[in-house]
Amino acid sequence: MAFEGLSSRLQNVFGKLRGKGKVTEDDVNEAMREVRLALLEADVNFKVVKDFIAKVKERAIGLELTKSFTPGMVVVDIVNKELTELMGGTNTKLAKSNKPPTVILMAGLQGAGKTTSSAKLAKLLLKDKHKPLMIAGDIYRPAAIKQLQVLGEQIGVPVFTLGDQTSPVDIARQGLQLAKDNGHDYVIIDTAGRLHIDEALMTELRDIHEATKPDEVLLVVDAMTGQEAVNVAQSFHSQLELTGVVLTKLDGDTRGGAALSVKAVTGCPIKFAATGEKIEPLEPFHPERMASRILGMGDMLSLIEKAQSSIDAEKAAEMERKMRTAEFTFEDFLEQMEQVRKLGPLDQLLDMMPGMGKMKDMKNLKVDEKQIGRVEAIVKSMTKEEKRKPEILNHSRRKRIAIGSGTSVAEVNRLIKQFDDMKKMMKQFSSMMGPKGPKGGMKGLKGMLPKGMKFPF
């Protein structure tokens, strides 16, 4: 995950402060020295770091600290607020033209992920009940037009192209006219990139800009390029007047400095963050949530939003009832797994939960997607009756399931045992919580867990 190194460094610094009843000016100075080093190592722009530390120290050394009962927490709160401001303060929404269609020009260097980001943005607009059109304006990169067409087919969004023999300016102009004629309310223009910024690239972009008068000029930058991403943003902004930035590959092994520097250096808000190669909708960038995650406070709002958009509330309520009454079957288990997987990679979900970064077991946890696949294969190899009545699973049935799922009898036995343990635990937990309130509290809960109990994935 992005910011992993920075996040653990900052959490260590503030862990020391939280434990102090009184925080002196020396304590603040020492903490800020460590914060400064952590930010520089995360590839945050030097001037940005200098200004950030100055602002935090100015607020931390003074009345706010001396009047507080928990001075350590006040410092963390100040850093959280300043980090949020550094990244833009609040989420900046996509522009919307008073007279449709809204035109979005995608710019950036080659390899930053413009074409994929265009499709992800189109999918987001489609999800919000809009009618987008993508225009294939990159006539230079081999297969760029084909890539956009394939992505368009995958998500169900039309792609306008005139091949690679027509000028990008004419393609953009004619594509825009088609959008007006066919009632498309958003137009996304995918443009060519270069390995570096040159005059030919900028001239072409300015010509497309002049011909289409875009409402948004979004620069797509690769977060993994670190400080170079900020330099690229600065160069583009000086010549093209950007309205926003899309940061790609934020889930990569990146130090995250670009996300913390780009707004401060260019003045352009980060509007979206993209993770992975899959064509999932772009995620709106929320500075306050990102700051919270960096400081180990989690991002429950994003997690809740993911759950609300992906999980069926009625099914969830019925599942909760079945767990309470021990009616939970392998059919329900399979459905539950499918609902959870809709939320995205499990290790990314864990990152959003408060305090997970501090828990050593969770920090080193690598969710094995292959193991989840094996569990699904085992359950899918059961008959309907076997899923509903696991007690009928004798040796010959288990052997058949192992062959059908490409696993071993030992793996099938282990899953059935873990499933049985989980059901018992849930039944005990619901009876302990009972209508009259907790019985035995946490001690009772601790004592009831089966020895060596593990969840089935």
Wavefront OBJ file of the C-alpha trace (Angstrom):
o trace
v 0.000 0.000 0.000
v 1.083 3.586 -0.623
v 2.439 5.437 2.453
v 3.177 2.181 4.296
v 6.671 3.269 5.385
v 5.564 6.831 6.164
v 2.524 5.599 8.066
v 4.497 3.273 10.362
v 7.156 5.970 11.010
v 4.571 8.600 11.947
v 2.620 6.185 14.129
v 5.815 5.388 16.072
v 6.526 9.103 16.575
v 3.018 9.861 17.825
v 2.870 6.691 19.903
v 5.619 8.187 22.080
v 3.777 11.520 22.391
v 0.419 9.937 23.266
v 1.891 8.257 26.302
v 3.067 11.532 27.860
v 0.983 13.432 30.392
v 2.827 16.629 29.573
v 4.427 17.537 26.245
v 7.221 20.119 26.291
v 8.522 22.278 23.485
v 11.553 19.964 23.268
v 9.226 16.955 22.843
v 7.442 18.715 19.970
v 10.761 19.699 18.334
v 12.055 16.121 18.601
v 8.827 14.723 17.153
v 8.892 17.240 14.291
v 12.504 16.299 13.460
v 11.389 12.683 13.038
v 8.289 13.715 11.063
v 10.486 15.838 8.755
v 12.807 12.890 8.066
v 9.852 10.542 7.478
v 8.283 12.946 4.954
v 11.573 13.480 3.077
v 12.142 9.708 2.914
v 8.600 9.354 1.518
v 9.765 11.586 -1.380
v 7.715 14.627 -0.370
v 8.946 17.876 -1.937
v 11.575 19.600 0.283
v 9.828 23.008 0.299
v 6.497 21.357 1.092
v 8.071 19.552 4.078
v 9.665 22.779 5.346
v 6.346 24.698 5.214
v 4.409 21.794 6.722
v 6.729 21.437 9.742
v 6.691 25.214 10.319
v 2.867 25.280 10.355
v 2.568 22.303 12.728
v 5.163 23.725 15.143
v 3.506 27.130 15.123
v 0.170 25.585 16.125
v 1.600 22.931 18.485
v 3.831 25.152 20.604
v 1.371 27.440 22.321
v -1.985 27.725 24.045
v -3.594 24.679 22.435
v -1.069 22.380 24.117
v -0.908 23.909 27.578
v -4.695 23.924 28.006
v -5.150 20.324 26.868
v -5.619 17.297 29.134
v -4.145 15.097 26.393
v -1.394 17.186 24.773
v -0.050 14.216 22.754
v -3.412 13.793 21.052
v -3.546 17.532 20.305
v -0.284 17.262 18.349
v -1.652 14.270 16.388
v -4.837 16.234 15.687
v -2.834 19.251 14.448
v -0.742 17.020 12.139
v -3.918 15.339 10.869
v -5.502 18.719 10.018
v -2.340 20.051 8.372
v -1.893 16.838 6.334
v -5.496 17.176 5.172
v -4.915 20.808 4.139
v -1.683 19.844 2.393
v -3.574 17.409 0.142
v -6.338 19.887 -0.656
v -8.602 20.054 2.395
v -11.701 18.433 0.948
v -12.691 16.279 -2.004
v -12.979 18.311 -5.226
v -15.818 17.108 -7.416
v -15.778 16.713 -11.173
v -16.966 19.770 -13.092
v -20.379 19.717 -14.750
v -21.165 21.946 -17.721
v -24.378 23.997 -17.702
v -24.782 23.022 -21.333
v -24.007 19.306 -21.908
v -21.839 17.589 -22.802
v -19.195 18.152 -20.119
v -15.811 17.746 -21.851
v -12.926 16.089 -19.993
v -9.437 16.174 -21.534
v -7.075 13.480 -20.219
v -3.372 14.416 -20.427
v -0.125 12.899 -19.190
v 3.094 11.156 -20.110
v 3.209 7.768 -21.834
v 2.798 4.882 -19.399
v 1.041 6.912 -16.669
v -2.228 5.048 -17.285
v -4.286 7.594 -19.269
v -6.246 5.079 -21.360
v -7.089 2.826 -18.400
v -7.986 5.875 -16.276
v -10.267 7.166 -19.057
v -12.178 3.867 -18.983
v -12.302 3.870 -15.160
v -13.692 7.424 -15.205
v -16.274 6.429 -17.840
v -17.331 3.507 -15.631
v -17.714 5.849 -12.644
v -19.925 8.195 -14.707
v -21.951 5.230 -15.979
v -22.471 4.090 -12.392
v -23.780 7.586 -11.558
v -26.410 7.252 -14.348
v -24.590 9.413 -16.911
v -24.139 8.701 -20.626
v -20.406 9.085 -21.398
v -18.598 8.859 -24.748
v -14.859 8.165 -25.020
v -12.809 9.644 -27.868
v -9.664 7.810 -29.033
v -7.246 10.689 -29.636
v -3.944 8.803 -29.287
v -2.987 8.006 -32.888
v 0.711 7.398 -32.206
v 1.021 4.594 -29.667
v 0.540 1.208 -31.338
v -2.788 -0.397 -30.334
v -3.847 2.614 -28.194
v -7.116 2.951 -30.154
v -7.754 -0.806 -29.958
v -7.084 -0.774 -26.187
v -9.684 1.954 -25.636
v -12.204 0.105 -27.831
v -11.702 -3.148 -25.884
v -12.105 -1.304 -22.561
v -15.195 0.477 -23.922
v -16.772 -2.883 -24.837
v -15.970 -4.268 -21.364
v -17.774 -1.450 -19.556
v -20.468 -0.740 -22.146
v -19.342 2.767 -23.165
v -19.078 3.763 -26.875
v -15.714 4.842 -28.297
v -15.405 7.350 -31.155
v -12.452 6.857 -33.497
v -11.390 7.877 -36.994
v -8.355 5.567 -37.033
v -4.735 6.693 -36.860
v -4.579 8.675 -40.125
v -6.728 11.633 -39.024
v -5.313 14.417 -36.840
v -6.189 14.195 -33.114
v -7.712 17.700 -33.282
v -10.186 16.638 -36.012
v -10.967 13.402 -34.120
v -11.731 15.388 -30.950
v -13.826 17.960 -32.815
v -15.909 15.359 -34.702
v -16.262 13.172 -31.604
v -17.624 16.127 -29.650
v -20.168 16.851 -32.384
v -21.289 13.198 -32.334
v -21.740 13.409 -28.549
v -23.970 16.488 -28.946
v -26.007 14.800 -31.691
v -26.532 11.609 -29.663
v -27.270 13.108 -26.246
v -24.067 12.103 -24.412
v -23.679 14.245 -21.298
v -19.950 13.545 -20.746
v -17.086 13.285 -23.255
v -13.697 11.854 -22.244
v -10.843 12.578 -24.674
v -7.912 10.167 -24.409
v -4.811 11.953 -25.759
v -1.302 10.888 -26.740
v 1.588 10.920 -24.310
v 5.347 11.032 -24.749
v 8.196 9.629 -22.696
v 8.988 13.237 -21.766
v 7.400 16.669 -22.180
v 8.206 18.209 -25.565
v 6.927 21.097 -27.678
v 5.109 18.846 -30.194
v 3.105 17.193 -27.399
v 2.127 20.487 -25.775
v 1.214 22.122 -29.098
v -1.108 19.221 -29.947
v -2.751 19.338 -26.512
v -3.236 23.101 -26.753
v -4.837 22.662 -30.209
v -7.237 20.001 -28.876
v -7.978 22.298 -25.933
v -8.754 25.180 -28.302
v -11.013 22.999 -30.479
v -13.042 21.387 -27.655
v -12.960 24.006 -24.819
v -12.838 21.314 -22.077
v -14.508 21.835 -18.694
v -11.871 19.626 -17.057
v -8.208 19.061 -17.918
v -7.124 16.095 -15.825
v -3.453 15.172 -15.626
v -2.849 11.453 -15.091
v 0.365 10.871 -13.127
v 1.986 7.672 -11.906
v 2.348 7.901 -8.112
v 5.223 5.395 -8.239
v 7.454 7.964 -9.983
v 7.532 9.932 -6.723
v 8.943 13.448 -6.926
v 9.114 13.221 -10.732
v 5.281 13.046 -10.763
v 5.189 16.487 -9.130
v 7.685 17.901 -11.651
v 5.539 16.539 -14.511
v 2.408 18.094 -12.971
v 4.183 21.443 -12.619
v 5.315 21.424 -16.273
v 1.890 20.493 -17.633
v 0.134 23.020 -15.405
v 2.360 25.893 -16.548
v 1.429 25.239 -20.188
v -2.075 23.779 -20.081
v -3.891 25.142 -16.989
v -4.851 21.861 -15.366
v -8.061 21.610 -13.338
v -7.156 18.420 -11.490
v -4.912 15.384 -11.097
v -5.565 11.640 -11.257
v -2.978 9.680 -9.259
v -2.528 6.136 -10.575
v -0.857 3.068 -9.035
v -1.454 4.280 -5.491
v -1.608 0.644 -4.373
v 1.934 -0.009 -5.611
v 5.129 -0.109 -3.587
v 5.284 3.656 -3.529
v 6.465 6.119 -0.910
v 3.478 8.354 -1.581
v 5.307 11.679 -1.773
v 3.475 12.694 -4.957
v 0.085 12.653 -3.238
v 1.396 14.874 -0.459
v 3.222 17.318 -2.746
v 1.236 17.755 -5.947
v -1.515 20.039 -4.569
v 0.920 22.243 -2.640
v 3.316 22.633 -5.587
v 0.834 23.073 -8.463
v -2.317 24.289 -6.722
v -4.232 21.578 -8.636
v -6.463 19.344 -6.535
v -6.103 15.561 -6.690
v -9.588 14.601 -7.856
v -9.203 10.829 -8.189
v -6.967 8.010 -7.031
v -6.603 4.848 -9.081
v -5.428 1.462 -7.858
v -4.747 -1.708 -9.834
v -5.196 -2.641 -13.468
v -8.801 -3.859 -13.174
v -11.438 -1.574 -14.664
v -13.066 -0.566 -11.409
v -14.548 2.964 -11.125
v -12.058 5.687 -10.179
v -12.161 6.486 -6.470
v -12.742 10.157 -5.568
v -9.722 11.407 -3.594
v -10.624 12.481 -0.049
v -7.677 14.310 1.616
v -9.151 13.977 5.122
v -9.573 10.211 4.734
v -6.088 9.756 3.291
v -4.571 11.755 6.179
v -6.486 9.576 8.619
v -5.133 6.400 6.994
v -1.552 7.706 7.010
v -1.811 8.381 10.759
v -3.226 4.886 11.427
v -6.749 6.079 12.214
v -8.243 4.043 9.376
v -10.765 5.119 6.773
v -14.121 3.819 7.959
v -16.113 6.233 5.770
v -14.676 4.765 2.560
v -15.178 1.247 3.924
v -18.831 2.002 4.740
v -19.376 3.577 1.298
v -17.886 0.485 -0.369
v -20.162 -1.749 1.706
v -23.270 0.330 0.967
v -22.655 0.251 -2.780
v -21.676 -3.439 -2.940
v -23.635 -5.326 -0.290
v -27.345 -6.104 -0.356
v -28.757 -4.823 2.975
v -31.646 -7.336 3.086
v -29.312 -10.257 2.425
v -26.933 -8.978 5.119
v -29.779 -8.770 7.683
v -30.941 -12.309 6.811
v -27.348 -13.571 7.084
v -27.006 -11.970 10.518
v -30.205 -13.735 11.661
v -28.939 -17.103 10.382
v -25.633 -16.649 12.214
v -27.474 -15.872 15.451
v -29.733 -18.920 15.189
v -26.969 -21.262 13.905
v -28.874 -21.836 10.623
v -25.812 -20.688 8.678
v -25.046 -23.158 5.839
v -22.252 -23.575 3.291
v -24.612 -21.937 0.740
v -24.763 -18.855 2.981
v -21.005 -19.005 3.513
v -20.379 -18.944 -0.263
v -22.764 -16.021 -0.696
v -21.059 -14.156 2.158
v -17.646 -14.633 0.538
v -18.954 -13.316 -2.791
v -20.403 -10.218 -1.070
v -17.109 -9.514 0.723
v -15.057 -9.973 -2.464
v -17.173 -7.306 -4.178
v -15.600 -4.809 -1.773
v -12.146 -5.352 -3.290
v -8.871 -7.002 -2.174
v -9.100 -7.993 1.495
v -5.691 -6.551 2.434
v -6.840 -3.133 1.127
v -9.986 -3.402 3.274
v -7.851 -4.164 6.342
v -5.830 -0.986 5.647
v -9.044 1.036 6.080
v -9.705 -0.308 9.577
v -8.485 1.880 12.468
v -5.461 0.566 14.339
v -4.667 -2.274 11.922
v -1.230 -0.811 11.160
v -0.270 -1.077 14.832
v -1.241 -4.736 15.204
v 1.809 -6.808 14.358
v -0.223 -9.862 13.371
v -2.388 -7.794 11.032
v 0.579 -5.836 9.692
v 2.292 -9.012 8.514
v -0.952 -10.555 7.303
v -0.955 -11.305 3.599
v -4.376 -12.358 2.412
v -3.911 -15.403 0.196
v -6.384 -14.952 -2.665
v -5.465 -18.445 -3.959
v -6.518 -19.970 -0.627
v -9.864 -18.151 -0.884
v -10.200 -19.600 -4.394
v -9.553 -23.130 -3.045
v -12.193 -22.653 -0.343
v -14.720 -21.537 -2.967
v -13.829 -24.521 -5.187
v -14.422 -26.949 -2.284
v -17.835 -25.457 -1.432
v -18.893 -25.320 -5.094
v -18.013 -29.031 -5.470
v -20.645 -29.936 -2.839
v -24.197 -30.872 -3.780
v -27.064 -28.615 -2.688
v -27.958 -31.063 0.081
v -24.346 -31.241 1.320
v -24.104 -27.455 1.516
v -27.302 -27.314 3.582
v -26.527 -30.335 5.788
v -22.730 -30.582 6.332
v -23.349 -33.379 8.855
v -23.975 -35.867 5.984
v -20.444 -35.345 4.629
v -18.948 -38.822 5.172
v -15.521 -39.958 3.924
v -16.611 -40.998 0.414
v -18.420 -37.663 -0.110
v -15.377 -35.739 1.122
v -13.156 -37.713 -1.249
v -15.451 -36.860 -4.197
v -15.432 -33.143 -3.210
v -11.610 -33.137 -3.022
v -11.324 -34.614 -6.545
v -13.954 -32.206 -7.896
v -12.245 -29.131 -6.403
v -8.655 -30.139 -7.221
v -7.752 -30.187 -3.507
v -6.953 -32.895 -0.946
v -9.238 -34.692 1.512
v -7.181 -33.086 4.310
v -8.061 -29.585 2.997
v -11.750 -30.520 2.760
v -11.683 -31.920 6.331
v -9.950 -28.760 7.581
v -12.541 -26.465 5.993
v -15.476 -28.462 7.415
v -13.861 -28.420 10.891
v -13.229 -24.659 10.731
v -16.762 -24.032 9.474
v -18.176 -26.097 12.351
v -16.006 -24.228 14.904
v -17.141 -20.888 13.462
v -20.818 -21.871 13.756
v -20.352 -22.967 17.375
v -18.563 -19.736 18.225
v -21.295 -17.608 16.656
v -24.007 -19.534 18.489
v -22.182 -19.154 21.819
v -21.502 -15.481 21.162
v -25.163 -14.701 20.402
v -26.343 -16.595 23.529
v -23.718 -14.806 25.644
v -24.884 -11.403 24.383
v -28.523 -12.554 24.855
v -31.586 -10.342 25.337
v -30.527 -9.482 28.900
v -27.154 -8.123 27.872
v -23.594 -9.505 28.025
v -23.012 -12.581 30.169
v -19.470 -12.757 31.392
v -18.264 -9.857 29.226
v -14.950 -10.166 27.409
v -13.717 -12.856 29.825
v -16.639 -15.040 28.831
v -15.924 -14.426 25.153
v -12.223 -15.221 25.589
v -12.934 -18.522 27.283
v -15.406 -19.751 24.703
v -13.155 -19.664 21.608
v -12.264 -23.212 20.468
v -8.563 -23.978 20.921
v -6.594 -23.104 17.779
v -9.763 -21.799 16.143
v -9.218 -20.212 12.735
v -11.590 -18.772 10.202
v -11.940 -20.763 6.961
v -9.833 -18.308 4.890
l 1 2 3 4 5 6 7 8 9 10 11 12 13 14 15 16 17 18 19 20 21 22 23 24 25 26 27 28 29 30 31 32 33 34 35 36 37 38 39 40 41 42 43 44 45 46 47 48 49 50 51 52 53 54 55 56 57 58 59 60 61 62 63 64 65 66 67 68 69 70 71 72 73 74 75 76 77 78 79 80 81 82 83 84 85 86 87 88 89 90 91 92 93 94 95 96 97 98 99 100 101 102 103 104 105 106 107 108 109 110 111 112 113 114 115 116 117 118 119 120 121 122 123 124 125 126 127 128 129 130 131 132 133 134 135 136 137 138 139 140 141 142 143 144 145 146 147 148 149 150 151 152 153 154 155 156 157 158 159 160 161 162 163 164 165 166 167 168 169 170 171 172 173 174 175 176 177 178 179 180 181 182 183 184 185 186 187 188 189 190 191 192 193 194 195 196 197 198 199 200 201 202 203 204 205 206 207 208 209 210 211 212 213 214 215 216 217 218 219 220 221 222 223 224 225 226 227 228 229 230 231 232 233 234 235 236 237 238 239 240 241 242 243 244 245 246 247 248 249 250 251 252 253 254 255 256 257 258 259 260 261 262 263 264 265 266 267 268 269 270 271 272 273 274 275 276 277 278 279 280 281 282 283 284 285 286 287 288 289 290 291 292 293 294 295 296 297 298 299 300 301 302 303 304 305 306 307 308 309 310 311 312 313 314 315 316 317 318 319 320 321 322 323 324 325 326 327 328 329 330 331 332 333 334 335 336 337 338 339 340 341 342 343 344 345 346 347 348 349 350 351 352 353 354 355 356 357 358 359 360 361 362 363 364 365 366 367 368 369 370 371 372 373 374 375 376 377 378 379 380 381 382 383 384 385 386 387 388 389 390 391 392 393 394 395 396 397 398 399 400 401 402 403 404 405 406 407 408 409 410 411 412 413 414 415 416 417 418 419 420 421 422 423 424 425 426 427 428 429 430 431 432 433 434 435 436 437 438 439 440 441 442 443 444 445 446 447 448 449 450 451 452 453 454 455 456 457
